Amino acid sequence: MRTTTRRLALHQLALAAVAAIGATALPASAQDAQSVRLLVGYAAGGPVDQGARLVGAALSRELGTTVIVENKPGANATVAAAEVSRGKPDGLLLWFAASPTVTISPNVMTKMPFDPAKDLTPVSPVLSYYNVLVVNNDQPFKTAKELVDYAKTHPGTLSYGSAGVGGSNHLGMLLLAKRSGVELNHIPYKGNAPAMTDVIGGQISMMMDIISTASGFIAAKKVRAIAVTSPQRNALLPDVPAVAESGIPALKDFDVGGWYGIYGPKGMSPELTAKLNKAVNAALKQPDLSKRLKELGYDEWVGEPQKLADRAAKERAMWATVTQGIVVD
């Protein structure tokens, strides 16, 4: 009930009343429209949806028009991204992207419906994040070392969920398994939320989930936290060790995270892109949003569009070396 109430509150927040149009308002064509559509490529209730609704509500106040978050899950979030890539470059259709779709999917998908480096306009960085490895409460292990030891003596019996093949939590678990020399069964879902439901219910053994959304389940003792994927402990979960603290030599430099960014269709004018970028950066500095994001374990990641483009290109090249042999039809 608490989780349902929280999601409803976030949804209502995203549809908050519009503030007066200010210096960061969109051009006349956008001002006349009733809303800006912000597409999310994952199911409602998951971490990307959560981030989009919080940021979208604050962005509404900066733009002077309502920002409506739309969930269009499927194909590792490429369904939503492809729709935006084909849209009119007028600022009324934007994509709230999680990094795997632009850094990992191009390396593993055989039918990528768009080129993230050519078919989208980077608008702004938004947030960066890390994951936490959680397990079903009935599992016998309580640390990363105990998990690895159990997996070695029970090969092929443990399963983990993810938001889809090639996603950051899929590859994070795959990297952990490969480095520690264990066999784990991957079960892909259409988002983190349904995967978490099955961890709680015991249909799967574990998953990596973004700290912001997993922390509530951990606090309610619906799942047990094993380790965070950041190099050091996270302030939101100070009692949960990092994977790097496991005592397993092959995991001593384990560091797997991700980020969110906003993109528009190809061909957006530099002037419109700059105005949207300014609005996003201002939204992230709103005191209420800034405080809430910190409470959820996110790190603000503000900057110019080129900062987003450069990081995406760098990580796309990095993941290419990790994803060899993984193919998504």
Secondary structure, DSSP 8 states (H G I E B T S, - for coil): -HHHHHHHHHHHHHT-------TT---HHHHTSSEEEEEESS-TTSHHHHHHHHHHHHHHHHHTSEEEEEE---GGGHHHHHHHHTS-SSSSEEEEEETHHHHTHHHHBTT-SS-TTTSEEEEEEEEEEEEEEEE-TTSS--SHHHHHHHHHHSTT--EEEESSTT-HHHHHHHHHHHHHT---EEEE-SSHHHHHHHHHHTSSSEEEEEHHHHHHHHHTTSSEEEEESSSS--TTSTTS-BGGGSS-GGGTT---EEEEEEEEETT--HHHHHHHHHHHHHHHT-HHHHHHHHHTT-EE----HHHHHHHHHHHHHHHHTT-TT--B-
